[in-house]
Amino acid sequence: MLRRSRGFDVPDFLASGPRDVLVPASGLSAAREVLLQSEIISAEREASLIPVPWHVMGLLLAALALVAIVLLIATRL
């Protein structure tokens, strides 16, 4: 199943824009093979789309630190 990507579902982009490919879990390997054979995605790009847990945790900690700094500054004013 295809679905318009987030941010591209406005009337100006209805006919264009990226699409998300949705497949059942049982068809994941077959769908990946089809996309790789048709060169729609490359193996390098596919690997870069998988989030690394340490990167996600680092981003969350950075966001938490930023919120803490803003709150600290706001309470001192």
PDB file of N, CA, C and O in Angstrom:
ATOM      1  N   MET A   1       0.849  -1.158   0.000  1.00  0.00           N
ATOM      2  CA  MET A   1       0.000   0.000   0.000  1.00  0.00           C
ATOM      3  C   MET A   1       0.902   1.231   0.000  1.00  0.00           C
ATOM      4  O   MET A   1       1.934   1.241   0.672  1.00  0.00           O
ATOM      5  N   LEU A   2       0.533   2.242  -0.730  1.00  0.00           N
ATOM      6  CA  LEU A   2       1.276   3.500  -0.744  1.00  0.00           C
ATOM      7  C   LEU A   2       0.504   4.554   0.020  1.00  0.00           C
ATOM      8  O   LEU A   2      -0.727   4.571   0.011  1.00  0.00           O
ATOM      9  N   ARG A   3       1.235   5.430   0.678  1.00  0.00           N
ATOM     10  CA  ARG A   3       0.631   6.518   1.429  1.00  0.00           C
ATOM     11  C   ARG A   3       1.502   7.750   1.220  1.00  0.00           C
ATOM     12  O   ARG A   3       2.728   7.643   1.172  1.00  0.00           O
ATOM     13  N   ARG A   4       0.881   8.911   1.097  1.00  0.00           N
ATOM     14  CA  ARG A   4       1.658  10.136   0.976  1.00  0.00           C
ATOM     15  C   ARG A   4       2.428  10.373   2.271  1.00  0.00           C
ATOM     16  O   ARG A   4       1.902  10.159   3.363  1.00  0.00           O
ATOM     17  N   SER A   5       3.666  10.813   2.145  1.00  0.00           N
ATOM     18  CA  SER A   5       4.490  11.074   3.323  1.00  0.00           C
ATOM     19  C   SER A   5       3.943  12.271   4.089  1.00  0.00           C
ATOM     20  O   SER A   5       3.246  13.118   3.530  1.00  0.00           O
ATOM     21  N   ARG A   6       4.267  12.328   5.364  1.00  0.00           N
ATOM     22  CA  ARG A   6       3.823  13.446   6.193  1.00  0.00           C
ATOM     23  C   ARG A   6       4.371  14.750   5.645  1.00  0.00           C
ATOM     24  O   ARG A   6       5.523  14.820   5.216  1.00  0.00           O
ATOM     25  N   GLY A   7       3.547  15.772   5.662  1.00  0.00           N
ATOM     26  CA  GLY A   7       3.947  17.071   5.175  1.00  0.00           C
ATOM     27  C   GLY A   7       3.654  17.276   3.705  1.00  0.00           C
ATOM     28  O   GLY A   7       3.723  18.403   3.213  1.00  0.00           O
ATOM     29  N   PHE A   8       3.328  16.203   2.989  1.00  0.00           N
ATOM     30  CA  PHE A   8       3.027  16.305   1.566  1.00  0.00           C
ATOM     31  C   PHE A   8       1.572  15.967   1.284  1.00  0.00           C
ATOM     32  O   PHE A   8       1.211  15.697   0.139  1.00  0.00           O
ATOM     33  N   ASP A   9       0.727  15.980   2.321  1.00  0.00           N
ATOM     34  CA  ASP A   9      -0.680  15.661   2.123  1.00  0.00           C
ATOM     35  C   ASP A   9      -1.542  16.915   2.012  1.00  0.00           C
ATOM     36  O   ASP A   9      -2.753  16.845   2.221  1.00  0.00           O
ATOM     37  N   VAL A  10      -0.947  18.048   1.691  1.00  0.00           N
ATOM     38  CA  VAL A  10      -1.677  19.286   1.466  1.00  0.00           C
ATOM     39  C   VAL A  10      -2.101  19.352   0.001  1.00  0.00           C
ATOM     40  O   VAL A  10      -1.476  18.706  -0.841  1.00  0.00           O
ATOM     41  N   PRO A  11      -3.133  20.105  -0.323  1.00  0.00           N
ATOM     42  CA  PRO A  11      -3.635  20.131  -1.703  1.00  0.00           C
ATOM     43  C   PRO A  11      -2.593  20.485  -2.756  1.00  0.00           C
ATOM     44  O   PRO A  11      -2.697  20.017  -3.890  1.00  0.00           O
ATOM     45  N   ASP A  12      -1.606  21.285  -2.428  1.00  0.00           N
ATOM     46  CA  ASP A  12      -0.598  21.666  -3.411  1.00  0.00           C
ATOM     47  C   ASP A  12       0.282  20.491  -3.826  1.00  0.00           C
ATOM     48  O   ASP A  12       0.862  20.522  -4.911  1.00  0.00           O
ATOM     49  N   PHE A  13       0.397  19.474  -3.010  1.00  0.00           N
ATOM     50  CA  PHE A  13       1.290  18.357  -3.280  1.00  0.00           C
ATOM     51  C   PHE A  13       0.565  17.030  -3.518  1.00  0.00           C
ATOM     52  O   PHE A  13       1.195  15.974  -3.457  1.00  0.00           O
ATOM     53  N   LEU A  14      -0.736  17.060  -3.786  1.00  0.00           N
ATOM     54  CA  LEU A  14      -1.480  15.808  -3.890  1.00  0.00           C
ATOM     55  C   LEU A  14      -0.975  14.905  -5.009  1.00  0.00           C
ATOM     56  O   LEU A  14      -0.945  13.685  -4.847  1.00  0.00           O
ATOM     57  N   ALA A  15      -0.580  15.478  -6.132  1.00  0.00           N
ATOM     58  CA  ALA A  15      -0.148  14.645  -7.249  1.00  0.00           C
ATOM     59  C   ALA A  15       1.341  14.320  -7.203  1.00  0.00           C
ATOM     60  O   ALA A  15       1.800  13.458  -7.952  1.00  0.00           O
ATOM     61  N   SER A  16       2.092  14.978  -6.355  1.00  0.00           N
ATOM     62  CA  SER A  16       3.535  14.748  -6.325  1.00  0.00           C
ATOM     63  C   SER A  16       3.985  14.519  -4.894  1.00  0.00           C
ATOM     64  O   SER A  16       3.171  14.409  -3.977  1.00  0.00           O
ATOM     65  N   GLY A  17       5.263  14.451  -4.726  1.00  0.00           N
ATOM     66  CA  GLY A  17       5.833  14.268  -3.400  1.00  0.00           C
ATOM     67  C   GLY A  17       6.160  12.820  -3.122  1.00  0.00           C
ATOM     68  O   GLY A  17       5.724  11.928  -3.850  1.00  0.00           O
ATOM     69  N   PRO A  18       6.925  12.579  -2.070  1.00  0.00           N
ATOM     70  CA  PRO A  18       7.331  11.208  -1.738  1.00  0.00           C
ATOM     71  C   PRO A  18       6.163  10.387  -1.204  1.00  0.00           C
ATOM     72  O   PRO A  18       5.178  10.923  -0.698  1.00  0.00           O
ATOM     73  N   ARG A  19       6.303   9.098  -1.330  1.00  0.00           N
ATOM     74  CA  ARG A  19       5.301   8.155  -0.839  1.00  0.00           C
ATOM     75  C   ARG A  19       5.957   7.183   0.130  1.00  0.00           C
ATOM     76  O   ARG A  19       7.128   6.834  -0.023  1.00  0.00           O
ATOM     77  N   ASP A  20       5.204   6.755   1.117  1.00  0.00           N
ATOM     78  CA  ASP A  20       5.650   5.710   2.030  1.00  0.00           C
ATOM     79  C   ASP A  20       5.087   4.387   1.527  1.00  0.00           C
ATOM     80  O   ASP A  20       3.906   4.295   1.190  1.00  0.00           O
ATOM     81  N   VAL A  21       5.932   3.369   1.478  1.00  0.00           N
ATOM     82  CA  VAL A  21       5.501   2.037   1.052  1.00  0.00           C
ATOM     83  C   VAL A  21       5.219   1.222   2.303  1.00  0.00           C
ATOM     84  O   VAL A  21       6.103   1.017   3.135  1.00  0.00           O
ATOM     85  N   LEU A  22       3.975   0.757   2.430  1.00  0.00           N
ATOM     86  CA  LEU A  22       3.572  -0.028   3.589  1.00  0.00           C
ATOM     87  C   LEU A  22       3.329  -1.470   3.143  1.00  0.00           C
ATOM     88  O   LEU A  22       2.570  -1.719   2.206  1.00  0.00           O
ATOM     89  N   VAL A  23       3.972  -2.402   3.813  1.00  0.00           N
ATOM     90  CA  VAL A  23       3.803  -3.827   3.508  1.00  0.00           C
ATOM     91  C   VAL A  23       3.574  -4.576   4.820  1.00  0.00           C
ATOM     92  O   VAL A  23       4.021  -4.128   5.875  1.00  0.00           O
ATOM     93  N   PRO A  24       2.880  -5.714   4.759  1.00  0.00           N
ATOM     94  CA  PRO A  24       2.730  -6.515   5.970  1.00  0.00           C
ATOM     95  C   PRO A  24       4.087  -7.092   6.383  1.00  0.00           C
ATOM     96  O   PRO A  24       4.978  -7.255   5.550  1.00  0.00           O
ATOM     97  N   ALA A  25       4.232  -7.388   7.634  1.00  0.00           N
ATOM     98  CA  ALA A  25       5.502  -7.905   8.150  1.00  0.00           C
ATOM     99  C   ALA A  25       5.933  -9.178   7.438  1.00  0.00           C
ATOM    100  O   ALA A  25       7.129  -9.426   7.285  1.00  0.00           O
ATOM    101  N   SER A  26       4.979  -9.984   7.003  1.00  0.00           N
ATOM    102  CA  SER A  26       5.331 -11.229   6.319  1.00  0.00           C
ATOM    103  C   SER A  26       5.923 -10.979   4.930  1.00  0.00           C
ATOM    104  O   SER A  26       6.615 -11.845   4.394  1.00  0.00           O
ATOM    105  N   GLY A  27       5.661  -9.813   4.342  1.00  0.00           N
ATOM    106  CA  GLY A  27       6.179  -9.510   3.009  1.00  0.00           C
ATOM    107  C   GLY A  27       7.338  -8.549   3.005  1.00  0.00           C
ATOM    108  O   GLY A  27       7.693  -8.019   1.952  1.00  0.00           O
ATOM    109  N   LEU A  28       7.943  -8.306   4.158  1.00  0.00           N
ATOM    110  CA  LEU A  28       9.013  -7.323   4.276  1.00  0.00           C
ATOM    111  C   LEU A  28      10.228  -7.669   3.419  1.00  0.00           C
ATOM    112  O   LEU A  28      10.730  -6.814   2.688  1.00  0.00           O
ATOM    113  N   SER A  29      10.698  -8.891   3.498  1.00  0.00           N
ATOM    114  CA  SER A  29      11.904  -9.248   2.736  1.00  0.00           C
ATOM    115  C   SER A  29      11.644  -9.197   1.237  1.00  0.00           C
ATOM    116  O   SER A  29      12.514  -8.761   0.482  1.00  0.00           O
ATOM    117  N   ALA A  30      10.468  -9.632   0.787  1.00  0.00           N
ATOM    118  CA  ALA A  30      10.142  -9.576  -0.643  1.00  0.00           C
ATOM    119  C   ALA A  30      10.047  -8.138  -1.124  1.00  0.00           C
ATOM    120  O   ALA A  30      10.532  -7.820  -2.209  1.00  0.00           O
ATOM    121  N   ALA A  31       9.434  -7.269  -0.342  1.00  0.00           N
ATOM    122  CA  ALA A  31       9.308  -5.858  -0.723  1.00  0.00           C
ATOM    123  C   ALA A  31      10.679  -5.185  -0.768  1.00  0.00           C
ATOM    124  O   ALA A  31      10.946  -4.387  -1.666  1.00  0.00           O
ATOM    125  N   ARG A  32      11.537  -5.496   0.180  1.00  0.00           N
ATOM    126  CA  ARG A  32      12.880  -4.916   0.191  1.00  0.00           C
ATOM    127  C   ARG A  32      13.663  -5.345  -1.049  1.00  0.00           C
ATOM    128  O   ARG A  32      14.356  -4.534  -1.664  1.00  0.00           O
ATOM    129  N   GLU A  33      13.550  -6.618  -1.410  1.00  0.00           N
ATOM    130  CA  GLU A  33      14.242  -7.115  -2.605  1.00  0.00           C
ATOM    131  C   GLU A  33      13.750  -6.417  -3.870  1.00  0.00           C
ATOM    132  O   GLU A  33      14.550  -6.058  -4.734  1.00  0.00           O
ATOM    133  N   VAL A  34      12.434  -6.223  -3.980  1.00  0.00           N
ATOM    134  CA  VAL A  34      11.874  -5.545  -5.155  1.00  0.00           C
ATOM    135  C   VAL A  34      12.388  -4.112  -5.236  1.00  0.00           C
ATOM    136  O   VAL A  34      12.766  -3.650  -6.313  1.00  0.00           O
ATOM    137  N   LEU A  35      12.404  -3.411  -4.115  1.00  0.00           N
ATOM    138  CA  LEU A  35      12.885  -2.026  -4.118  1.00  0.00           C
ATOM    139  C   LEU A  35      14.374  -1.944  -4.429  1.00  0.00           C
ATOM    140  O   LEU A  35      14.807  -1.021  -5.119  1.00  0.00           O
ATOM    141  N   LEU A  36      15.164  -2.892  -3.935  1.00  0.00           N
ATOM    142  CA  LEU A  36      16.592  -2.895  -4.229  1.00  0.00           C
ATOM    143  C   LEU A  36      16.854  -3.229  -5.698  1.00  0.00           C
ATOM    144  O   LEU A  36      17.745  -2.642  -6.312  1.00  0.00           O
ATOM    145  N   GLN A  37      16.095  -4.160  -6.266  1.00  0.00           N
ATOM    146  CA  GLN A  37      16.275  -4.529  -7.669  1.00  0.00           C
ATOM    147  C   GLN A  37      15.862  -3.404  -8.607  1.00  0.00           C
ATOM    148  O   GLN A  37      16.458  -3.225  -9.669  1.00  0.00           O
ATOM    149  N   SER A  38      14.844  -2.647  -8.216  1.00  0.00           N
ATOM    150  CA  SER A  38      14.378  -1.561  -9.088  1.00  0.00           C
ATOM    151  C   SER A  38      15.185  -0.283  -8.881  1.00  0.00           C
ATOM    152  O   SER A  38      14.915   0.734  -9.520  1.00  0.00           O
ATOM    153  N   GLU A  39      16.166  -0.333  -7.997  1.00  0.00           N
ATOM    154  CA  GLU A  39      17.057   0.786  -7.689  1.00  0.00           C
ATOM    155  C   GLU A  39      16.310   2.012  -7.178  1.00  0.00           C
ATOM    156  O   GLU A  39      16.785   3.138  -7.323  1.00  0.00           O
ATOM    157  N   ILE A  40      15.141   1.794  -6.579  1.00  0.00           N
ATOM    158  CA  ILE A  40      14.423   2.894  -5.939  1.00  0.00           C
ATOM    159  C   ILE A  40      15.146   3.276  -4.653  1.00  0.00           C
ATOM    160  O   ILE A  40      15.242   4.454  -4.310  1.00  0.00           O
ATOM    161  N   ILE A  41      15.648   2.276  -3.949  1.00  0.00           N
ATOM    162  CA  ILE A  41      16.480   2.531  -2.772  1.00  0.00           C
ATOM    163  C   ILE A  41      17.796   1.802  -2.978  1.00  0.00           C
ATOM    164  O   ILE A  41      17.870   0.839  -3.741  1.00  0.00           O
ATOM    165  N   SER A  42      18.815   2.258  -2.307  1.00  0.00           N
ATOM    166  CA  SER A  42      20.099   1.579  -2.353  1.00  0.00           C
ATOM    167  C   SER A  42      20.359   0.952  -0.986  1.00  0.00           C
ATOM    168  O   SER A  42      19.738   1.339   0.004  1.00  0.00           O
ATOM    169  N   ALA A  43      21.249   0.012  -0.931  1.00  0.00           N
ATOM    170  CA  ALA A  43      21.554  -0.669   0.328  1.00  0.00           C
ATOM    171  C   ALA A  43      22.140   0.313   1.337  1.00  0.00           C
ATOM    172  O   ALA A  43      21.866   0.204   2.532  1.00  0.00           O
ATOM    173  N   GLU A  44      22.953   1.283   0.865  1.00  0.00           N
ATOM    174  CA  GLU A  44      23.535   2.269   1.780  1.00  0.00           C
ATOM    175  C   GLU A  44      22.451   3.156   2.382  1.00  0.00           C
ATOM    176  O   GLU A  44      22.467   3.436   3.580  1.00  0.00           O
ATOM    177  N   ARG A  45      21.503   3.600   1.541  1.00  0.00           N
ATOM    178  CA  ARG A  45      20.422   4.466   2.028  1.00  0.00           C
ATOM    179  C   ARG A  45      19.529   3.703   2.987  1.00  0.00           C
ATOM    180  O   ARG A  45      19.077   4.254   3.991  1.00  0.00           O
ATOM    181  N   GLU A  46      19.271   2.439   2.685  1.00  0.00           N
ATOM    182  CA  GLU A  46      18.431   1.638   3.563  1.00  0.00           C
ATOM    183  C   GLU A  46      19.069   1.509   4.947  1.00  0.00           C
ATOM    184  O   GLU A  46      18.376   1.607   5.959  1.00  0.00           O
ATOM    185  N   ALA A  47      20.364   1.294   4.995  1.00  0.00           N
ATOM    186  CA  ALA A  47      21.056   1.163   6.281  1.00  0.00           C
ATOM    187  C   ALA A  47      21.040   2.476   7.049  1.00  0.00           C
ATOM    188  O   ALA A  47      21.007   2.470   8.280  1.00  0.00           O
ATOM    189  N   SER A  48      21.063   3.606   6.341  1.00  0.00           N
ATOM    190  CA  SER A  48      21.075   4.895   7.030  1.00  0.00           C
ATOM    191  C   SER A  48      19.711   5.252   7.604  1.00  0.00           C
ATOM    192  O   SER A  48      19.627   6.139   8.454  1.00  0.00           O
ATOM    193  N   LEU A  49      18.632   4.587   7.167  1.00  0.00           N
ATOM    194  CA  LEU A  49      17.293   4.888   7.657  1.00  0.00           C
ATOM    195  C   LEU A  49      16.991   4.219   8.990  1.00  0.00           C
ATOM    196  O   LEU A  49      16.027   4.588   9.660  1.00  0.00           O
ATOM    197  N   ILE A  50      17.799   3.244   9.381  1.00  0.00           N
ATOM    198  CA  ILE A  50      17.576   2.546  10.632  1.00  0.00           C
ATOM    199  C   ILE A  50      18.211   3.359  11.764  1.00  0.00           C
ATOM    200  O   ILE A  50      19.424   3.566  11.768  1.00  0.00           O
ATOM    201  N   PRO A  51      17.395   3.825  12.730  1.00  0.00           N
ATOM    202  CA  PRO A  51      17.964   4.634  13.810  1.00  0.00           C
ATOM    203  C   PRO A  51      18.847   3.804  14.740  1.00  0.00           C
ATOM    204  O   PRO A  51      18.483   2.693  15.124  1.00  0.00           O
ATOM    205  N   VAL A  52      19.991   4.341  15.092  1.00  0.00           N
ATOM    206  CA  VAL A  52      20.894   3.691  16.028  1.00  0.00           C
ATOM    207  C   VAL A  52      20.452   4.088  17.440  1.00  0.00           C
ATOM    208  O   VAL A  52      20.314   5.279  17.721  1.00  0.00           O
ATOM    209  N   PRO A  53      20.232   3.135  18.319  1.00  0.00           N
ATOM    210  CA  PRO A  53      19.710   3.459  19.650  1.00  0.00           C
ATOM    211  C   PRO A  53      20.544   4.496  20.392  1.00  0.00           C
ATOM    212  O   PRO A  53      19.985   5.346  21.086  1.00  0.00           O
ATOM    213  N   TRP A  54      21.873   4.447  20.262  1.00  0.00           N
ATOM    214  CA  TRP A  54      22.706   5.413  20.978  1.00  0.00           C
ATOM    215  C   TRP A  54      22.506   6.825  20.439  1.00  0.00           C
ATOM    216  O   TRP A  54      22.573   7.790  21.200  1.00  0.00           O
ATOM    217  N   HIS A  55      22.264   6.957  19.146  1.00  0.00           N
ATOM    218  CA  HIS A  55      22.006   8.275  18.572  1.00  0.00           C
ATOM    219  C   HIS A  55      20.683   8.835  19.076  1.00  0.00           C
ATOM    220  O   HIS A  55      20.580  10.020  19.395  1.00  0.00           O
ATOM    221  N   VAL A  56      19.679   7.977  19.143  1.00  0.00           N
ATOM    222  CA  VAL A  56      18.372   8.406  19.639  1.00  0.00           C
ATOM    223  C   VAL A  56      18.480   8.833  21.098  1.00  0.00           C
ATOM    224  O   VAL A  56      17.933   9.864  21.490  1.00  0.00           O
ATOM    225  N   MET A  57      19.188   8.037  21.900  1.00  0.00           N
ATOM    226  CA  MET A  57      19.345   8.381  23.313  1.00  0.00           C
ATOM    227  C   MET A  57      20.130   9.680  23.469  1.00  0.00           C
ATOM    228  O   MET A  57      19.796  10.500  24.324  1.00  0.00           O
ATOM    229  N   GLY A  58      21.159   9.879  22.664  1.00  0.00           N
ATOM    230  CA  GLY A  58      21.928  11.118  22.721  1.00  0.00           C
ATOM    231  C   GLY A  58      21.086  12.333  22.367  1.00  0.00           C
ATOM    232  O   GLY A  58      21.200  13.378  23.009  1.00  0.00           O
ATOM    233  N   LEU A  59      20.246  12.205  21.353  1.00  0.00           N
ATOM    234  CA  LEU A  59      19.368  13.318  20.983  1.00  0.00           C
ATOM    235  C   LEU A  59      18.362  13.619  22.081  1.00  0.00           C
ATOM    236  O   LEU A  59      18.078  14.783  22.363  1.00  0.00           O
ATOM    237  N   LEU A  60      17.824  12.583  22.699  1.00  0.00           N
ATOM    238  CA  LEU A  60      16.880  12.796  23.801  1.00  0.00           C
ATOM    239  C   LEU A  60      17.553  13.472  24.991  1.00  0.00           C
ATOM    240  O   LEU A  60      16.969  14.363  25.606  1.00  0.00           O
ATOM    241  N   LEU A  61      18.770  13.060  25.321  1.00  0.00           N
ATOM    242  CA  LEU A  61      19.491  13.693  26.430  1.00  0.00           C
ATOM    243  C   LEU A  61      19.836  15.148  26.114  1.00  0.00           C
ATOM    244  O   LEU A  61      19.767  16.007  26.993  1.00  0.00           O
ATOM    245  N   ALA A  62      20.207  15.425  24.871  1.00  0.00           N
ATOM    246  CA  ALA A  62      20.500  16.804  24.471  1.00  0.00           C
ATOM    247  C   ALA A  62      19.246  17.669  24.570  1.00  0.00           C
ATOM    248  O   ALA A  62      19.317  18.809  25.027  1.00  0.00           O
ATOM    249  N   ALA A  63      18.105  17.139  24.148  1.00  0.00           N
ATOM    250  CA  ALA A  63      16.856  17.882  24.245  1.00  0.00           C
ATOM    251  C   ALA A  63      16.480  18.121  25.703  1.00  0.00           C
ATOM    252  O   ALA A  63      16.009  19.202  26.057  1.00  0.00           O
ATOM    253  N   LEU A  64      16.684  17.121  26.541  1.00  0.00           N
ATOM    254  CA  LEU A  64      16.392  17.271  27.968  1.00  0.00           C
ATOM    255  C   LEU A  64      17.297  18.325  28.596  1.00  0.00           C
ATOM    256  O   LEU A  64      16.833  19.121  29.411  1.00  0.00           O
ATOM    257  N   ALA A  65      18.570  18.347  28.237  1.00  0.00           N
ATOM    258  CA  ALA A  65      19.498  19.346  28.763  1.00  0.00           C
ATOM    259  C   ALA A  65      19.092  20.744  28.308  1.00  0.00           C
ATOM    260  O   ALA A  65      19.167  21.695  29.086  1.00  0.00           O
ATOM    261  N   LEU A  66      18.669  20.873  27.072  1.00  0.00           N
ATOM    262  CA  LEU A  66      18.244  22.173  26.563  1.00  0.00           C
ATOM    263  C   LEU A  66      17.011  22.676  27.302  1.00  0.00           C
ATOM    264  O   LEU A  66      16.934  23.856  27.643  1.00  0.00           O
ATOM    265  N   VAL A  67      16.055  21.802  27.551  1.00  0.00           N
ATOM    266  CA  VAL A  67      14.862  22.188  28.311  1.00  0.00           C
ATOM    267  C   VAL A  67      15.246  22.588  29.722  1.00  0.00           C
ATOM    268  O   VAL A  67      14.715  23.565  30.251  1.00  0.00           O
ATOM    269  N   ALA A  68      16.156  21.856  30.342  1.00  0.00           N
ATOM    270  CA  ALA A  68      16.589  22.185  31.702  1.00  0.00           C
ATOM    271  C   ALA A  68      17.264  23.550  31.745  1.00  0.00           C
ATOM    272  O   ALA A  68      17.030  24.323  32.674  1.00  0.00           O
ATOM    273  N   ILE A  69      18.089  23.856  30.765  1.00  0.00           N
ATOM    274  CA  ILE A  69      18.764  25.161  30.715  1.00  0.00           C
ATOM    275  C   ILE A  69      17.750  26.279  30.542  1.00  0.00           C
ATOM    276  O   ILE A  69      17.836  27.312  31.206  1.00  0.00           O
ATOM    277  N   VAL A  70      16.789  26.073  29.649  1.00  0.00           N
ATOM    278  CA  VAL A  70      15.759  27.109  29.432  1.00  0.00           C
ATOM    279  C   VAL A  70      14.952  27.323  30.684  1.00  0.00           C
ATOM    280  O   VAL A  70      14.661  28.467  31.034  1.00  0.00           O
ATOM    281  N   LEU A  71      14.577  26.254  31.380  1.00  0.00           N
ATOM    282  CA  LEU A  71      13.821  26.401  32.633  1.00  0.00           C
ATOM    283  C   LEU A  71      14.645  27.076  33.710  1.00  0.00           C
ATOM    284  O   LEU A  71      14.122  27.885  34.476  1.00  0.00           O
ATOM    285  N   LEU A  72      15.923  26.757  33.779  1.00  0.00           N
ATOM    286  CA  LEU A  72      16.788  27.379  34.774  1.00  0.00           C
ATOM    287  C   LEU A  72      16.906  28.881  34.516  1.00  0.00           C
ATOM    288  O   LEU A  72      16.839  29.678  35.452  1.00  0.00           O
ATOM    289  N   ILE A  73      17.079  29.263  33.273  1.00  0.00           N
ATOM    290  CA  ILE A  73      17.170  30.684  32.927  1.00  0.00           C
ATOM    291  C   ILE A  73      15.832  31.383  33.186  1.00  0.00           C
ATOM    292  O   ILE A  73      15.804  32.500  33.701  1.00  0.00           O
ATOM    293  N   ALA A  74      14.738  30.730  32.833  1.00  0.00           N
ATOM    294  CA  ALA A  74      13.401  31.339  32.997  1.00  0.00           C
ATOM    295  C   ALA A  74      13.058  31.539  34.468  1.00  0.00           C
ATOM    296  O   ALA A  74      12.401  32.523  34.807  1.00  0.00           O
ATOM    297  N   THR A  75      13.482  30.635  35.354  1.00  0.00           N
ATOM    298  CA  THR A  75      13.151  30.785  36.773  1.00  0.00           C
ATOM    299  C   THR A  75      14.016  31.837  37.456  1.00  0.00           C
ATOM    300  O   THR A  75      13.630  32.367  38.497  1.00  0.00           O
ATOM    301  N   ARG A  76      15.170  32.146  36.894  1.00  0.00           N
ATOM    302  CA  ARG A  76      16.042  33.150  37.498  1.00  0.00           C
ATOM    303  C   ARG A  76      15.637  34.575  37.116  1.00  0.00           C
ATOM    304  O   ARG A  76      16.059  35.535  37.760  1.00  0.00           O
ATOM    305  N   LEU A  77      14.821  34.710  36.072  1.00  0.00           N
ATOM    306  CA  LEU A  77      14.397  36.053  35.638  1.00  0.00           C
ATOM    307  C   LEU A  77      13.246  36.508  36.420  1.00  0.00           C
ATOM    308  O   LEU A  77      12.749  37.613  36.201  1.00  0.00           O
TER     309      LEU A  77
END
